[in-house]
Amino acid sequence: MAQKEIKLLQQQIDKLYTSDFELDPWKKYTVVLLERIFGSETEKIKMIRKIDFEFSSWSLRDASGNESYEEKSKREAQEILQAAIDELKTFGLPDMSIKDQAEEALRVLLNCLLDELKGAQVKQLKAILSSGESDEEKKRKVKEILQSLGETGANEVLANMLFLPETRTVLLK
Protein backbone atom coordinates (compact mmCIF):
# COMPACT_ATOMS: atom_id res chain seq x y z
CA MET A 1 0.00 0.00 0.00
CA ALA A 2 1.08 3.57 -0.62
CA GLN A 3 0.93 4.71 3.01
CA LYS A 4 3.83 7.21 2.77
CA GLU A 5 2.36 8.85 -0.30
CA ILE A 6 -1.11 9.01 1.23
CA LYS A 7 0.32 10.59 4.38
CA LEU A 8 2.18 13.24 2.36
CA LEU A 9 -0.92 14.12 0.35
CA GLN A 10 -3.00 14.31 3.54
CA GLN A 11 -0.41 16.70 5.01
CA GLN A 12 -0.84 18.90 1.94
CA ILE A 13 -4.60 18.93 2.52
CA ASP A 14 -4.02 19.90 6.16
CA LYS A 15 -1.69 22.75 5.11
CA LEU A 16 -4.53 24.32 3.15
CA TYR A 17 -6.18 25.32 6.41
CA THR A 18 -3.24 26.61 8.43
CA SER A 19 -3.07 30.28 9.39
CA ASP A 20 0.22 30.84 7.55
CA PHE A 21 -0.94 29.19 4.28
CA GLU A 22 0.63 30.53 1.09
CA LEU A 23 -0.70 29.29 -2.23
CA ASP A 24 2.37 29.41 -4.49
CA PRO A 25 4.76 27.42 -2.27
CA TRP A 26 1.94 24.97 -1.51
CA LYS A 27 1.27 24.45 -5.23
CA LYS A 28 4.96 23.90 -6.03
CA TYR A 29 5.38 21.34 -3.27
CA THR A 30 2.15 19.60 -4.23
CA VAL A 31 3.16 19.41 -7.89
CA VAL A 32 6.50 17.85 -6.90
CA LEU A 33 4.66 15.22 -4.83
CA LEU A 34 2.15 14.44 -7.55
CA GLU A 35 4.90 14.18 -10.18
CA ARG A 36 6.78 11.75 -7.98
CA ILE A 37 3.70 9.62 -7.32
CA PHE A 38 1.77 9.76 -10.60
CA GLY A 39 4.23 11.18 -13.17
CA SER A 40 4.34 14.64 -14.69
CA GLU A 41 1.63 13.95 -17.25
CA THR A 42 -1.13 13.40 -14.71
CA GLU A 43 -4.22 15.55 -15.00
CA LYS A 44 -4.03 16.22 -11.24
CA ILE A 45 -0.97 18.45 -11.76
CA LYS A 46 -2.71 20.47 -14.45
CA MET A 47 -5.69 21.01 -12.14
CA ILE A 48 -3.47 22.07 -9.20
CA ARG A 49 -1.59 24.53 -11.41
CA LYS A 50 -4.89 26.16 -12.45
CA ILE A 51 -5.92 26.89 -8.86
CA ASP A 52 -5.61 30.57 -8.06
CA PHE A 53 -6.90 33.07 -5.52
CA GLU A 54 -7.49 35.70 -8.18
CA PHE A 55 -9.77 38.46 -6.99
CA SER A 56 -10.89 39.81 -10.35
CA SER A 57 -14.43 41.03 -10.84
CA TRP A 58 -15.25 37.77 -12.67
CA SER A 59 -13.95 35.55 -9.88
CA LEU A 60 -15.78 37.58 -7.26
CA ARG A 61 -18.98 37.37 -9.29
CA ASP A 62 -18.53 33.62 -9.73
CA ALA A 63 -17.99 32.94 -6.01
CA SER A 64 -21.08 31.24 -4.75
CA GLY A 65 -23.08 32.40 -1.72
CA ASN A 66 -21.13 33.09 1.43
CA GLU A 67 -18.10 31.12 0.32
CA SER A 68 -15.12 33.28 -0.59
CA TYR A 69 -13.15 32.63 -3.76
CA GLU A 70 -10.18 31.59 -1.61
CA GLU A 71 -12.28 29.04 0.28
CA LYS A 72 -13.67 27.70 -3.00
CA SER A 73 -10.13 27.31 -4.37
CA LYS A 74 -8.95 25.54 -1.22
CA ARG A 75 -11.94 23.20 -1.38
CA GLU A 76 -11.11 22.43 -5.03
CA ALA A 77 -7.47 21.69 -4.09
CA GLN A 78 -8.65 19.44 -1.29
CA GLU A 79 -10.93 17.51 -3.66
CA ILE A 80 -8.10 16.96 -6.15
CA LEU A 81 -5.80 15.61 -3.44
CA GLN A 82 -8.56 13.53 -1.88
CA ALA A 83 -9.20 11.96 -5.28
CA ALA A 84 -5.47 11.15 -5.51
CA ILE A 85 -5.58 9.57 -2.03
CA ASP A 86 -8.68 7.54 -2.94
CA GLU A 87 -6.96 6.37 -6.12
CA LEU A 88 -3.90 5.24 -4.15
CA LYS A 89 -6.08 3.44 -1.59
CA THR A 90 -8.07 1.68 -4.30
CA PHE A 91 -5.45 0.89 -6.92
CA GLY A 92 -2.11 1.38 -5.16
CA LEU A 93 0.89 3.09 -6.65
CA PRO A 94 1.03 3.40 -10.42
CA ASP A 95 3.30 0.76 -11.97
CA MET A 96 6.02 2.75 -13.64
CA SER A 97 8.51 0.66 -15.60
CA ILE A 98 12.18 1.55 -15.73
CA LYS A 99 11.57 3.12 -19.15
CA ASP A 100 8.71 5.22 -17.73
CA GLN A 101 10.90 6.26 -14.80
CA ALA A 102 13.70 7.28 -17.15
CA GLU A 103 11.29 9.29 -19.30
CA GLU A 104 9.85 10.90 -16.19
CA ALA A 105 13.33 11.78 -14.93
CA LEU A 106 14.15 13.31 -18.30
CA ARG A 107 10.95 15.42 -18.19
CA VAL A 108 11.81 16.61 -14.70
CA LEU A 109 15.36 17.47 -15.77
CA LEU A 110 14.11 19.46 -18.73
CA ASN A 111 11.62 21.29 -16.52
CA CYS A 112 14.45 22.13 -14.13
CA LEU A 113 16.41 23.69 -17.00
CA LEU A 114 13.38 25.48 -18.44
CA ASP A 115 12.59 26.95 -15.02
CA GLU A 116 15.97 28.70 -15.04
CA LEU A 117 15.57 30.16 -18.53
CA LYS A 118 13.68 33.33 -19.31
CA GLY A 119 10.59 33.06 -21.50
CA ALA A 120 12.43 34.52 -24.50
CA GLN A 121 15.24 32.01 -24.05
CA VAL A 122 12.77 29.11 -23.97
CA LYS A 123 11.22 30.39 -27.22
CA GLN A 124 14.70 30.66 -28.74
CA LEU A 125 15.54 27.13 -27.62
CA LYS A 126 12.36 25.72 -29.14
CA ALA A 127 12.97 27.60 -32.39
CA ILE A 128 16.55 26.31 -32.57
CA LEU A 129 15.59 22.70 -31.91
CA SER A 130 12.79 22.75 -34.48
CA SER A 131 14.83 24.53 -37.16
CA GLY A 132 16.19 22.79 -40.22
CA GLU A 133 19.78 23.66 -39.34
CA SER A 134 22.47 21.06 -38.86
CA ASP A 135 22.84 19.44 -35.44
CA GLU A 136 26.23 21.10 -35.08
CA GLU A 137 24.73 24.56 -35.66
CA LYS A 138 21.87 23.80 -33.27
CA LYS A 139 24.35 22.73 -30.57
CA ARG A 140 26.35 25.92 -31.05
CA LYS A 141 23.25 28.08 -30.60
CA VAL A 142 22.04 26.09 -27.59
CA LYS A 143 25.49 26.52 -25.99
CA GLU A 144 25.14 30.29 -26.47
CA ILE A 145 21.86 30.26 -24.57
CA LEU A 146 23.39 28.19 -21.76
CA GLN A 147 26.43 30.47 -21.62
CA SER A 148 24.10 33.42 -21.09
CA LEU A 149 23.23 31.86 -17.72
CA GLY A 150 26.84 32.36 -16.70
CA GLU A 151 29.03 29.77 -15.03
CA THR A 152 27.25 30.11 -11.70
CA GLY A 153 23.80 29.78 -13.29
CA ALA A 154 24.77 26.79 -15.40
CA ASN A 155 26.39 25.06 -12.41
CA GLU A 156 23.30 25.77 -10.32
CA VAL A 157 21.02 24.22 -12.96
CA LEU A 158 23.22 21.13 -13.25
CA ALA A 159 23.47 20.68 -9.47
CA ASN A 160 19.69 21.05 -9.10
CA MET A 161 19.16 18.47 -11.83
CA LEU A 162 21.47 15.94 -10.20
CA PHE A 163 19.82 16.31 -6.78
CA LEU A 164 16.28 15.69 -7.99
CA PRO A 165 14.82 12.49 -6.51
CA GLU A 166 13.90 11.27 -10.01
CA THR A 167 17.48 11.69 -11.22
CA ARG A 168 18.90 9.81 -8.25
CA THR A 169 16.40 6.99 -8.79
CA VAL A 170 17.62 6.48 -12.35
CA LEU A 171 21.32 7.08 -11.61
CA LEU A 172 21.48 4.74 -8.61
CA LYS A 173 19.83 1.76 -10.32
MDAnalysis code that builds the backbone (N, CA, C; Angstrom):
import MDAnalysis as mda
import numpy as np

u = mda.Universe.empty(519, n_residues=173, atom_resindex=np.repeat(np.arange(173), 3), trajectory=True)
u.add_TopologyAttr("name", ["N", "CA", "C"] * 173)
u.add_TopologyAttr("resid", np.arange(1, 174))
u.add_TopologyAttr("resname", ["MET", "ALA", "GLN", "LYS", "GLU", "ILE", "LYS", "LEU", "LEU", "GLN", "GLN", "GLN", "ILE", "ASP", "LYS", "LEU", "TYR", "THR", "SER", "ASP", "PHE", "GLU", "LEU", "ASP", "PRO", "TRP", "LYS", "LYS", "TYR", "THR", "VAL", "VAL", "LEU", "LEU", "GLU", "ARG", "ILE", "PHE", "GLY", "SER", "GLU", "THR", "GLU", "LYS", "ILE", "LYS", "MET", "ILE", "ARG", "LYS", "ILE", "ASP", "PHE", "GLU", "PHE", "SER", "SER", "TRP", "SER", "LEU", "ARG", "ASP", "ALA", "SER", "GLY", "ASN", "GLU", "SER", "TYR", "GLU", "GLU", "LYS", "SER", "LYS", "ARG", "GLU", "ALA", "GLN", "GLU", "ILE", "LEU", "GLN", "ALA", "ALA", "ILE", "ASP", "GLU", "LEU", "LYS", "THR", "PHE", "GLY", "LEU", "PRO", "ASP", "MET", "SER", "ILE", "LYS", "ASP", "GLN", "ALA", "GLU", "GLU", "ALA", "LEU", "ARG", "VAL", "LEU", "LEU", "ASN", "CYS", "LEU", "LEU", "ASP", "GLU", "LEU", "LYS", "GLY", "ALA", "GLN", "VAL", "LYS", "GLN", "LEU", "LYS", "ALA", "ILE", "LEU", "SER", "SER", "GLY", "GLU", "SER", "ASP", "GLU", "GLU", "LYS", "LYS", "ARG", "LYS", "VAL", "LYS", "GLU", "ILE", "LEU", "GLN", "SER", "LEU", "GLY", "GLU", "THR", "GLY", "ALA", "ASN", "GLU", "VAL", "LEU", "ALA", "ASN", "MET", "LEU", "PHE", "LEU", "PRO", "GLU", "THR", "ARG", "THR", "VAL", "LEU", "LEU", "LYS"])
u.atoms.positions = np.array([
    [0.840, -1.188, 0.000],
    [0.000, 0.000, 0.000],
    [0.880, 1.245, 0.000],
    [0.357, 2.316, -0.450],
    [1.081, 3.571, -0.622],
    [0.889, 4.483, 0.592],
    [1.184, 3.964, 1.777],
    [0.926, 4.712, 3.009],
    [1.711, 6.016, 3.099],
    [2.997, 5.985, 2.701],
    [3.828, 7.209, 2.770],
    [3.259, 8.291, 1.859],
    [2.881, 7.890, 0.666],
    [2.361, 8.852, -0.300],
    [1.030, 9.428, 0.176],
    [0.180, 8.566, 0.716],
    [-1.113, 9.014, 1.232],
    [-0.906, 10.000, 2.379],
    [0.030, 9.692, 3.253],
    [0.324, 10.589, 4.380],
    [0.799, 11.960, 3.891],
    [1.688, 11.970, 2.895],
    [2.185, 13.239, 2.363],
    [1.061, 14.057, 1.723],
    [0.191, 13.402, 0.974],
    [-0.922, 14.116, 0.354],
    [-1.897, 14.633, 1.406],
    [-2.126, 13.852, 2.464],
    [-3.004, 14.309, 3.544],
    [-2.404, 15.528, 4.245],
    [-1.077, 15.537, 4.413],
    [-0.406, 16.699, 5.008],
    [-0.614, 17.946, 4.152],
    [-0.601, 17.759, 2.833],
    [-0.841, 18.900, 1.945],
    [-2.275, 19.408, 2.093],
    [-3.219, 18.506, 2.272],
    [-4.600, 18.931, 2.517],
    [-4.660, 19.724, 3.819],
    [-4.010, 19.222, 4.860],
    [-4.017, 19.903, 6.157],
    [-3.399, 21.298, 6.069],
    [-2.359, 21.439, 5.258],
    [-1.689, 22.748, 5.108],
    [-2.607, 23.805, 4.507],
    [-3.599, 23.365, 3.753],
    [-4.535, 24.322, 3.148],
    [-5.229, 25.183, 4.197],
    [-5.381, 24.646, 5.401],
    [-6.184, 25.316, 6.414],
    [-5.374, 25.839, 7.591],
    [-4.069, 26.014, 7.383],
    [-3.239, 26.615, 8.427],
    [-3.297, 28.136, 8.305],
    [-2.986, 28.819, 9.394],
    [-3.074, 30.281, 9.393],
    [-1.990, 30.933, 8.537],
    [-0.876, 30.254, 8.342],
    [0.218, 30.836, 7.547],
    [0.271, 30.276, 6.118],
    [-0.874, 29.805, 5.611],
    [-0.945, 29.194, 4.284],
    [-0.580, 30.195, 3.191],
    [0.278, 29.747, 2.269],
    [0.628, 30.535, 1.086],
    [0.443, 29.637, -0.124],
    [-0.310, 30.124, -1.097],
    [-0.704, 29.289, -2.227],
    [0.473, 28.852, -3.102],
    [1.323, 29.777, -3.536],
    [2.373, 29.411, -4.494],
    [3.337, 28.352, -3.965],
    [3.890, 28.503, -2.771],
    [4.762, 27.424, -2.272],
    [4.006, 26.106, -2.105],
    [2.752, 26.189, -1.670],
    [1.944, 24.975, -1.509],
    [1.777, 24.273, -2.845],
    [1.466, 25.039, -3.901],
    [1.269, 24.454, -5.230],
    [2.555, 23.794, -5.724],
    [3.686, 24.458, -5.553],
    [4.958, 23.898, -6.029],
    [5.274, 22.581, -5.331],
    [5.111, 22.554, -4.035],
    [5.383, 21.339, -3.268],
    [4.421, 20.226, -3.686],
    [3.158, 20.581, -3.850],
    [2.148, 19.600, -4.232],
    [2.430, 19.033, -5.615],
    [2.831, 19.873, -6.542],
    [3.161, 19.415, -7.893],
    [4.333, 18.438, -7.842],
    [5.349, 18.750, -7.036],
    [6.498, 17.849, -6.904],
    [6.036, 16.484, -6.388],
    [5.181, 16.484, -5.373],
    [4.664, 15.221, -4.827],
    [3.876, 14.436, -5.875],
    [2.978, 15.125, -6.553],
    [2.146, 14.444, -7.546],
    [2.980, 13.909, -8.709],
    [4.008, 14.664, -9.112],
    [4.898, 14.179, -10.176],
    [5.601, 12.910, -9.734],
    [6.051, 12.908, -8.513],
    [6.777, 11.747, -7.979],
    [5.873, 10.517, -7.896],
    [4.626, 10.736, -7.522],
    [3.704, 9.619, -7.319],
    [3.070, 9.148, -8.633],
    [2.576, 10.107, -9.425],
    [1.772, 9.762, -10.603],
    [2.446, 10.074, -11.938],
    [3.584, 10.771, -11.920],
    [4.228, 11.179, -13.166],
    [3.784, 12.579, -13.555],
    [4.595, 13.229, -14.376],
    [4.340, 14.638, -14.695],
    [3.171, 14.847, -15.644],
    [2.711, 13.806, -16.283],
    [1.628, 13.953, -17.249],
    [0.246, 13.770, -16.635],
    [0.162, 13.633, -15.340],
    [-1.130, 13.402, -14.711],
    [-1.995, 14.662, -14.755],
    [-3.264, 14.455, -14.941],
    [-4.223, 15.552, -15.001],
    [-4.299, 16.297, -13.666],
    [-3.970, 15.611, -12.579],
    [-4.025, 16.223, -11.244],
    [-3.105, 17.443, -11.162],
    [-1.933, 17.338, -11.775],
    [-0.972, 18.450, -11.756],
    [-1.533, 19.641, -12.518],
    [-2.119, 19.385, -13.663],
    [-2.708, 20.474, -14.453],
    [-3.794, 21.181, -13.653],
    [-4.616, 20.411, -12.938],
    [-5.686, 21.009, -12.141],
    [-5.124, 21.837, -10.986],
    [-4.088, 21.330, -10.318],
    [-3.469, 22.068, -9.202],
    [-2.872, 23.377, -9.713],
    [-2.214, 23.320, -10.860],
    [-1.590, 24.533, -11.413],
    [-2.620, 25.599, -11.761],
    [-3.842, 25.197, -12.084],
    [-4.894, 26.156, -12.451],
    [-5.510, 26.847, -11.241],
    [-5.318, 26.308, -10.066],
    [-5.922, 26.894, -8.863],
    [-5.268, 28.240, -8.588],
    [-6.114, 29.231, -8.319],
    [-5.612, 30.574, -8.055],
    [-6.574, 31.276, -7.114],
    [-6.057, 32.254, -6.405],
    [-6.899, 33.070, -5.523],
    [-7.114, 34.439, -6.161],
    [-7.345, 34.450, -7.449],
    [-7.488, 35.700, -8.184],
    [-8.759, 36.411, -7.745],
    [-8.624, 37.681, -7.458],
    [-9.768, 38.456, -6.994],
    [-10.240, 39.436, -8.061],
    [-10.377, 38.962, -9.284],
    [-10.887, 39.811, -10.349],
    [-12.392, 39.942, -10.191],
    [-12.979, 40.859, -10.934],
    [-14.426, 41.032, -10.836],
    [-15.156, 39.761, -11.252],
    [-14.606, 39.023, -12.235],
    [-15.245, 37.774, -12.669],
    [-15.211, 36.730, -11.569],
    [-14.044, 36.579, -10.918],
    [-13.950, 35.550, -9.884],
    [-14.827, 35.896, -8.690],
    [-14.924, 37.185, -8.378],
    [-15.780, 37.579, -7.264],
    [-17.245, 37.338, -7.608],
    [-17.619, 37.591, -8.840],
    [-18.978, 37.371, -9.285],
    [-19.327, 35.885, -9.307],
    [-18.305, 35.054, -9.633],
    [-18.535, 33.617, -9.728],
    [-18.556, 32.927, -8.364],
    [-18.003, 33.565, -7.332],
    [-17.986, 32.941, -6.011],
    [-19.422, 32.743, -5.545],
    [-19.694, 31.551, -5.073],
    [-21.085, 31.238, -4.748],
    [-21.403, 31.547, -3.291],
    [-22.556, 32.173, -3.053],
    [-23.079, 32.403, -1.716],
    [-22.117, 33.084, -0.779],
    [-21.983, 32.508, 0.405],
    [-21.132, 33.087, 1.432],
    [-19.693, 32.616, 1.336],
    [-19.437, 31.688, 0.446],
    [-18.099, 31.116, 0.324],
    [-17.195, 32.069, -0.452],
    [-16.047, 32.412, 0.107],
    [-15.115, 33.284, -0.590],
    [-14.428, 32.516, -1.714],
    [-13.854, 33.264, -2.644],
    [-13.154, 32.626, -3.758],
    [-11.977, 31.807, -3.239],
    [-11.315, 32.317, -2.200],
    [-10.184, 31.591, -1.607],
    [-10.649, 30.264, -1.015],
    [-11.746, 30.279, -0.296],
    [-12.284, 29.038, 0.283],
    [-12.677, 28.053, -0.803],
    [-13.272, 28.552, -1.876],
    [-13.668, 27.699, -2.998],
    [-12.428, 27.054, -3.621],
    [-11.360, 27.832, -3.782],
    [-10.125, 27.313, -4.369],
    [-9.479, 26.268, -3.461],
    [-9.500, 26.512, -2.166],
    [-8.948, 25.537, -1.219],
    [-9.757, 24.246, -1.236],
    [-11.082, 24.366, -1.330],
    [-11.940, 23.199, -1.383],
    [-11.660, 22.396, -2.659],
    [-11.440, 23.104, -3.766],
    [-11.113, 22.431, -5.031],
    [-9.778, 21.683, -4.911],
    [-8.784, 22.334, -4.303],
    [-7.473, 21.693, -4.091],
    [-7.629, 20.453, -3.215],
    [-8.428, 20.575, -2.171],
    [-8.651, 19.437, -1.286],
    [-9.294, 18.283, -2.044],
    [-10.249, 18.564, -2.892],
    [-10.927, 17.514, -3.665],
    [-9.961, 16.803, -4.608],
    [-9.074, 17.558, -5.232],
    [-8.095, 16.959, -6.147],
    [-7.196, 15.996, -5.377],
    [-6.686, 16.457, -4.227],
    [-5.795, 15.607, -3.440],
    [-6.536, 14.428, -2.822],
    [-7.789, 14.641, -2.432],
    [-8.560, 13.531, -1.882],
    [-8.797, 12.462, -2.954],
    [-9.031, 12.906, -4.173],
    [-9.198, 11.957, -5.285],
    [-7.903, 11.163, -5.498],
    [-6.762, 11.836, -5.371],
    [-5.475, 11.148, -5.512],
    [-5.298, 10.120, -4.395],
    [-5.669, 10.490, -3.167],
    [-5.582, 9.566, -2.032],
    [-6.498, 8.365, -2.258],
    [-7.724, 8.625, -2.680],
    [-8.678, 7.539, -2.939],
    [-8.150, 6.607, -4.026],
    [-7.543, 7.178, -5.054],
    [-6.960, 6.366, -6.123],
    [-5.849, 5.474, -5.587],
    [-4.985, 6.037, -4.734],
    [-3.901, 5.245, -4.150],
    [-4.444, 4.140, -3.251],
    [-5.484, 4.450, -2.473],
    [-6.078, 3.438, -1.592],
    [-6.725, 2.314, -2.393],
    [-7.347, 2.663, -3.493],
    [-8.069, 1.678, -4.296],
    [-7.149, 0.870, -5.202],
    [-6.256, 1.552, -5.899],
    [-5.454, 0.890, -6.924],
    [-3.981, 0.742, -6.564],
    [-3.530, 1.410, -5.517],
    [-2.110, 1.378, -5.157],
    [-1.307, 2.315, -6.035],
    [-0.002, 2.235, -5.876],
    [0.893, 3.090, -6.654],
    [0.859, 2.707, -8.126],
    [0.958, 3.716, -9.003],
    [1.029, 3.396, -10.425],
    [2.282, 2.570, -10.709],
    [2.165, 1.610, -11.603],
    [3.297, 0.761, -11.966],
    [4.083, 1.456, -13.059],
    [5.186, 2.050, -12.662],
    [6.022, 2.745, -13.638],
    [7.237, 1.884, -13.937],
    [7.362, 1.473, -15.192],
    [8.506, 0.663, -15.603],
    [9.773, 1.504, -15.565],
    [10.901, 0.848, -15.696],
    [12.181, 1.553, -15.729],
    [12.187, 2.574, -16.861],
    [11.629, 2.192, -18.009],
    [11.566, 3.121, -19.146],
    [10.722, 4.337, -18.779],
    [9.565, 4.113, -18.151],
    [8.710, 5.220, -17.725],
    [9.421, 6.112, -16.725],
    [10.154, 5.485, -15.799],
    [10.897, 6.258, -14.802],
    [11.977, 7.096, -15.457],
    [12.653, 6.532, -16.448],
    [13.704, 7.278, -17.151],
    [13.096, 8.449, -17.923],
    [11.961, 8.211, -18.572],
    [11.289, 9.291, -19.297],
    [10.816, 10.370, -18.338],
    [10.301, 9.951, -17.199],
    [9.849, 10.900, -16.187],
    [11.020, 11.724, -15.667],
    [12.141, 11.069, -15.402],
    [13.330, 11.778, -14.931],
    [13.793, 12.786, -15.974],
    [13.749, 12.396, -17.235],
    [14.146, 13.313, -18.305],
    [13.217, 14.521, -18.349],
    [11.900, 14.306, -18.214],
    [10.948, 15.417, -18.194],
    [11.246, 16.364, -17.028],
    [11.526, 15.795, -15.878],
    [11.809, 16.611, -14.701],
    [13.094, 17.413, -14.906],
    [14.110, 16.771, -15.493],
    [15.361, 17.470, -15.773],
    [15.138, 18.639, -16.731],
    [14.386, 18.387, -17.770],
    [14.105, 19.457, -18.728],
    [13.331, 20.594, -18.070],
    [12.374, 20.251, -17.230],
    [11.618, 21.287, -16.519],
    [12.526, 22.104, -15.604],
    [13.492, 21.437, -14.996],
    [14.452, 22.126, -14.131],
    [15.238, 23.159, -14.948],
    [15.683, 22.765, -16.126],
    [16.407, 23.689, -16.998],
    [15.497, 24.812, -17.461],
    [14.298, 24.472, -17.925],
    [13.382, 25.482, -18.444],
    [12.966, 26.481, -17.373],
    [12.922, 26.037, -16.119],
    [12.587, 26.945, -15.018],
    [13.643, 28.033, -14.843],
    [14.881, 27.740, -15.208],
    [15.968, 28.702, -15.043],
    [16.077, 29.667, -16.226],
    [15.499, 29.303, -17.350],
    [15.569, 30.159, -18.534],
    [14.443, 31.176, -18.526],
    [14.711, 32.311, -19.144],
    [13.676, 33.327, -19.315],
    [12.759, 32.873, -20.443],
    [11.560, 33.427, -20.474],
    [10.591, 33.061, -21.496],
    [11.136, 33.199, -22.908],
    [11.856, 34.297, -23.160],
    [12.428, 34.516, -24.497],
    [13.469, 33.453, -24.826],
    [14.229, 33.038, -23.824],
    [15.241, 32.006, -24.047],
    [14.593, 30.657, -24.358],
    [13.485, 30.362, -23.695],
    [12.768, 29.113, -23.966],
    [12.253, 29.125, -25.402],
    [11.703, 30.269, -25.837],
    [11.224, 30.386, -27.216],
    [12.375, 30.201, -28.197],
    [13.523, 30.821, -27.885],
    [14.704, 30.656, -28.739],
    [15.101, 29.189, -28.824],
    [15.140, 28.536, -27.682],
    [15.543, 27.134, -27.623],
    [14.617, 26.268, -28.477],
    [13.325, 26.484, -28.345],
    [12.362, 25.716, -29.139],
    [12.543, 25.989, -30.629],
    [12.779, 27.256, -30.979],
    [12.975, 27.602, -32.388],
    [14.240, 26.942, -32.939],
    [15.280, 26.927, -32.149],
    [16.546, 26.313, -32.574],
    [16.350, 24.822, -32.804],
    [15.745, 24.152, -31.823],
    [15.591, 22.698, -31.909],
    [14.660, 22.266, -33.041],
    [13.718, 23.119, -33.409],
    [12.793, 22.749, -34.485],
    [13.229, 23.272, -35.854],
    [14.354, 23.983, -35.882],
    [14.825, 24.527, -37.159],
    [15.413, 23.420, -38.037],
    [15.624, 23.742, -39.273],
    [16.192, 22.787, -40.216],
    [17.701, 22.826, -40.271],
    [18.317, 23.538, -39.347],
    [19.777, 23.664, -39.338],
    [20.433, 22.342, -38.960],
    [21.721, 22.270, -39.216],
    [22.470, 21.057, -38.865],
    [22.526, 20.915, -37.348],
    [22.733, 19.686, -36.884],
    [22.835, 19.445, -35.441],
    [23.990, 20.226, -34.844],
    [25.063, 20.352, -35.581],
    [26.228, 21.095, -35.078],
    [25.879, 22.565, -34.854],
    [25.138, 23.161, -35.790],
    [24.732, 24.560, -35.659],
    [23.737, 24.719, -34.510],
    [22.830, 23.761, -34.373],
    [21.871, 23.804, -33.266],
    [22.602, 23.746, -31.931],
    [23.592, 22.852, -31.813],
    [24.352, 22.730, -30.566],
    [25.067, 24.033, -30.242],
    [25.637, 24.655, -31.272],
    [26.350, 25.920, -31.054],
    [25.405, 26.980, -30.483],
    [24.221, 27.077, -31.046],
    [23.251, 28.084, -30.595],
    [22.717, 27.765, -29.197],
    [22.505, 26.489, -28.925],
    [22.044, 26.090, -27.591],
    [23.123, 26.422, -26.556],
    [24.378, 26.185, -26.893],
    [25.485, 26.522, -25.991],
    [25.497, 28.017, -25.689],
    [25.195, 28.838, -26.688],
    [25.144, 30.290, -26.469],
    [24.078, 30.641, -25.429],
    [22.930, 29.998, -25.546],
    [21.856, 30.257, -24.574],
    [22.310, 29.843, -23.175],
    [22.924, 28.664, -23.063],
    [23.387, 28.188, -21.756],
    [24.500, 29.072, -21.206],
    [25.365, 29.578, -22.075],
    [26.434, 30.467, -21.623],
    [25.873, 31.773, -21.081],
    [24.703, 32.180, -21.588],
    [24.098, 33.423, -21.093],
    [23.669, 33.295, -19.626],
    [23.535, 32.064, -19.135],
    [23.228, 31.858, -17.719],
    [24.435, 32.166, -16.842],
    [25.609, 32.166, -17.462],
    [26.843, 32.360, -16.701],
    [27.268, 31.054, -16.067],
    [28.513, 31.014, -15.622],
    [29.032, 29.770, -15.033],
    [28.260, 29.391, -13.779],
    [27.969, 30.377, -12.941],
    [27.248, 30.106, -11.704],
    [25.848, 29.583, -11.999],
    [25.147, 30.211, -12.941],
    [23.798, 29.784, -13.288],
    [23.771, 28.388, -13.880],
    [24.707, 28.103, -14.775],
    [24.766, 26.786, -15.399],
    [25.101, 25.712, -14.366],
    [26.038, 26.011, -13.473],
    [26.389, 25.057, -12.414],
    [25.210, 24.823, -11.475],
    [24.476, 25.870, -11.184],
    [23.295, 25.766, -10.318],
    [22.247, 24.849, -10.957],
    [21.996, 25.048, -12.246],
    [21.020, 24.215, -12.961],
    [21.451, 22.758, -12.922],
    [22.718, 22.498, -13.225],
    [23.220, 21.129, -13.254],
    [23.143, 20.482, -11.869],
    [23.538, 21.216, -10.836],
    [23.468, 20.676, -9.474],
    [22.019, 20.373, -9.082],
    [21.104, 21.283, -9.401],
    [19.685, 21.053, -9.103],
    [19.170, 19.814, -9.814],
    [19.590, 19.638, -11.056],
    [19.155, 18.466, -11.826],
    [19.654, 17.172, -11.189],
    [20.894, 17.155, -10.756],
    [21.470, 15.939, -10.198],
    [20.898, 15.586, -8.827],
    [20.366, 16.566, -8.118],
    [19.823, 16.310, -6.785],
    [18.318, 16.074, -6.768],
    [17.701, 16.026, -7.935],
    [16.282, 15.694, -7.993],
    [16.096, 14.222, -7.626],
    [15.055, 13.892, -6.869],
    [14.822, 12.485, -6.507],
    [14.709, 11.578, -7.734],
    [14.070, 12.078, -8.798],
    [13.902, 11.274, -10.006],
    [15.245, 10.953, -10.652],
    [16.159, 11.908, -10.630],
    [17.481, 11.691, -11.219],
    [18.236, 10.645, -10.413],
    [18.196, 10.788, -9.107],
    [18.895, 9.810, -8.252],
    [18.352, 8.403, -8.458],
    [17.020, 8.287, -8.586],
    [16.395, 6.993, -8.789],
    [16.978, 6.308, -10.023],
    [17.108, 7.055, -11.106],
    [17.624, 6.484, -12.348],
    [19.136, 6.233, -12.246],
    [19.859, 7.193, -11.695],
    [21.318, 7.075, -11.609],
    [21.771, 5.946, -10.698],
    [21.053, 5.716, -9.606],
    [21.484, 4.743, -8.614],
    [20.994, 3.322, -8.887],
    [20.307, 3.110, -9.993],
    [19.835, 1.759, -10.323],
    [20.898, 0.998, -11.043],
])
